Amino acid sequence: MTKTYLNHISLGAISFTMILFALISEHVFGLVPCSLCLIQRYPHIFVVFSSVWLIFSRRQTFFMYPLNTLVMAFSITLASYHVGVEQGIFQGPQSCSSSNLSLVSDKSAEALLQDILNTSVVRCNDVTWYFMHLSMATWNLILSTGLFIGWTVSSLRFFQFFRSKSFSK
């Protein structure tokens, strides 16, 4: 059981590091994320919170391990789509959003128009950063695949422990 416990701590830490890296690249280095980049953060945020919950929860709930596995499968799907958009395989979202716009209800139509015209829109097929000739979406795909494998192994270990514990009674 200790290995399973250490597995979800390390898997949650990897997702946390990925979110932290994305936030640092956005707020420190000024890399503005596209709408797909922002959506790809949600599975990792969920895994971080569920990992923290698993760490501090006194009882181990068996549904969290396969749930995190499914969330990582969803993350792989999102990252695969984004990589496909970057490579021109898929057409990206028709509308892009920017997080720089102020609250719409507080501004006049002219002020909103000026905000829209002055805000640069980040397209999902434009790669703004590479590491080892791979984009952030590609790195997310690689790491999400590794996390999927890790959560699958962690789920199997937990089920083996749970089954051996229930049959030994």
Summary of the structure (lengths in Angstrom):
residues: 169
radius of gyration: 19.7
end to end distance: 17.2
largest distance: 72.2
contacts: 466
relative contact order: 0.18
helix: 69%
strand: 2%
